[in-house]
Amino acid sequence: MTSLTFEEIYSKLLKLQIFQYFKENDPEDKRILEEAFQLLTVKNFKAKDFIITEGEEADTFFILVKGSVQITRKTFSGDKLALANLDDTMGVSFGENSLIGKSARSASIQALTDCKTLVLTGGNFRQFSKREPSFGYKVLLSLAQQMSRTINKTNNDVSTLYEALYNEIEEDN
């Protein structure tokens, strides 16, 4: 249970990519999301707190309800690389891989301002998906599509980097 009501958060949930297959005017979708909402807990973070730390193993998915965060990743040399600054107006969620199973975090997420999040554990997601298969199907379909886009972008980036490195080496010869 949370200190927020479902009606307060419903429109924000529908804007999240992970819930893209839930339709606002479908009473069954609304019922399912309302039941899923009951599994969410509120977790607050102060500015500068780390919500997620790169490399830690965890099984929690977060929805940013209020505030702004910065996503960072360490480079091979150990430097901190800022990837993005995001805020609650952008339909932000993170930790999606934890819904599938425990895995090491691929980036750190630090609160830039005081933040309010809603948290769903992977265990609760999988248990609820057994009870409500359409919930699991719609969320996992969205995750699969997101992962496919990420893989395609990564392949293109690697190809571009390879070509740039190859051209640099050729120029030096």
N, C-alpha and C positions, 0 to 999 in steps of 0.2 A: 504494500500500500504506500502511497505517496502523499505529500502535503499539497499536491496539485490535484485538481479534478480532471477527469477525462475530458470534459467539455472545454476546459482551458487549453488543453494540449492537443486535442484531436486534429485541428487544422495543421499544426506543426508536424505531427506524425505523418500526415498525408503528403507533406512536401519533401519528406526524406526519400532519397533514392531507394533505400532498402524496402520501403513500403509503396513503391510506385505502382504495384498491381492491385492495390486496394482502392476501390472507388468510393468517393465521398457520398454518393447517393444510393449506395447498395447497403440495405439494412443488415445483410449477413456479414459483409465486410466490416461494418461499424461494430456489430456485436463481437466479432472475433478480435478486433483491435481493442475493444473495451475490456475483454477478458485478458488479453495480453498485457494491457496497461496495469492490471492488478498485480502483475509479476515484477513491475518496475519499482526500484527504490530511488529515492532522491539522495544524491551525494553532492555536497558543496565543497568547493575548493577556493582557497584564498589566492590572490594574485601572487605569482611566482611559484605556486605549488606545481609539482609534476603530477599530471593526471595519469599519464602513461609514461613508462621509462623504457627506452629502447633496450632490447635484449632480455627483459624480464619475461617470464612465462606467466601467462594469465588467461583467464576465460571470462572476461567482462567486456561487454559492449556498452558504449556510452552514447547518449543523445545530448547534445548541448542545448540547454533550454535558455540559459542566460549567460552572457559574458563573451569574452574573446580569448582565443588560444593561439599558440604558435606551434607549428609542427617542425621539428628539427630531426636531423639525422647526423650521425658521426661519419666523417670521411675516413678513408683508409689510414690517413695520418693522424686521426684522432681529433681533428678540428670539428667544431659544431657548424653545420650547414643549415640555415633557415630555409625551409621549403615553402611554407605558406603561413599567413596569418588569416584566421577565420573567425567569424562571429555568429551569434545566434540568429541573425537575420538571413543566414545563408543555407539553412537546412543542414546543419552539420551533425554527423555521427562519426564515430571512429571505434576501432576494435572489432570490426565485422568478422574477421577471421576467427575470433574466439567463439563465435556461434557454431562453427563447424567442429572445433576441438581446440584443446590447449596448444598454444604455439608461442614462440618468442615474438615479442613486439618488434616490428620493423622500423619504428621511429619513436621519438619522444613527443609528448604533447604537454606543453606547459601553459598554465593559465596566465594570461596577460592582465586580466582583471579578475575580480571575484567572479566565480562561475557556479552555476547550478546545472547539474546533469541528472539525467535519468539513467539508471544502470540496469542491464539485463545480463544475468549470467548465462554462459553457454549451456549449463545443465538445465536451467529453467526453460531456455529456448527449446532444447531438444525434448524435454518432457512435455511441454505445451504442444509442440509440433506433433507428438504422438496422439494427443487428444484432439487436435485440430489440424489434420493433415494439410488442408488448404493454406493455412498460415505458413507452415514450414515450406510448402511448395512455392508459394509466392515469394517468400523471403529468399529462399535458396536460388530460385530462378534469377532474381535480381542480383544476388551475389555472384552467381556464375557469369552473368553478362558483364558485370563490373570487372571481374577477374579476367575475362576474355579481352576486354578493352585494354586493361593494364598490360596483359601479355603482348598484345599487338603493338602497343605504344613502346614497350620495352624492346621488342624486336626491332622496331624502326629506329629507336635511339641507338641501340647497339650497332646496327648497320651504318648509321650516320657517323658514329664515333669511329668505327673500323675504317670507313672510307676516308675520313679526315686524317686519321693516323697514317694510313697507307699513303695518302697524298703527301703528307709531311715528310715521311721517310723517303719517298721518291724524289721530292724536291731537294733533300739533303744529299742524295746520291748524285 
